[in-house]
Amino acid sequence: MRIVRTAVGMLLLTLGLPVLLVGGALWTAMQHRDAGGAFSGAIERITTPGHAVVVADLDALLRDTAPFTRARDTTLRITARTETGPAMIGVAPADEAARYLAGVAYAQVDRVSLTSGPLPVRVTPVAGTPAGAERPPGGTVPGAPPRWIHQGAGAVEWEPSPVRGQRLSLIVMHPDARAALTVDLRVEVRPGWLASATWGLLVAGAVLIVLGMAALAWPVRRVTAPPPPPDRPTTLADAPPVPVPPPAPAPPAFSPPAFAPPARPVLAWPPTTRPTTTPPPLPPTLITNAEGVGVGGGGGGSCRRRAR
């Protein structure tokens, strides 16, 4: 169980630390928003003798420069002003924009770098109709206007995620499409997912780290079995042999108590009060009475002899 808790704790810490660091990085980025809650930056002033400033593939530029702007719930706003007032900004399909700008000069934006201060851009000039060729009166852009997906005077705002992967072009020009354009561009990005994602990552990372540390620091509960009783072995193999008690002695056979034969008084003179043991009987051939006369038996006769 201890090994499992250690593995779970290390896994939680491994997941929680990166999550917490990403949340901290997003929280730091949130501190750079402006008063309106958007990340904004001015682009270097672009001057061109042509009629427009064009981004040929807007989705590719966003993918290479700021891919987070293509996420869902993200709004992109571009404002543009010329030396005389607001400029016309439009987003159109790339093929229609190319037909609209065919034969005129313009400046093509190839790259925007994200740095502090004004954002530097790399611009490629595109030549228009050679000198001496016929141009429309007033020098306006020839051709029919494209099908604008987004269009505005001075500013345009849209969400790049619904048109992600589509080849669209951004065109900035004078409202009357005349040549010699100087424009100041400003870009604002409002990621609606940033606040919720930041706090979610911070909370999730902190919870994972706390759970991981708790799993590593959880005390181990050691359960020890109580010792067995002294007379009770742990296993049958450890049990000592049971001693066999010796057989109980058989009870003695019943025998009547031995009593001494009753003492018979000895007729002797002088008499004594001390009982004496009866002497063994005399042979039947000779019996002495108290007077010293022996009595003998045989053949039915008797003889008596007086003691002298």
Buried (B, 14 or more C-beta within 10 A) or exposed (E): EEEEBEEBBEEBBEBBBEBBEBBBEBBEBBEEBEEEEBBBBEBBEBEBEBBBBBBBBBBBBBBEBBEEBBBEEBBBBBBBBBEEEBBBBBBBBBEBBBBBBEBBBBBBBEEBEEEEEBBEBEBEEBEBEEEEEEBEEEBBBBBEBBEBBBBBEBBBBBBBBEBBEEBBBBBBBBEEBBBEBBBBBBBBBBBBEBBEBBBBBBEBBBBBBEBBBEBBEEEEEEEEEEEEEEEEEEEEEEEEEEEEEEEEEEEEEEEEEEEEEEEEEEEEEEEEEEEEEEEEEEEEEEEEEEEEEBBBEEEEEEEEEEEE
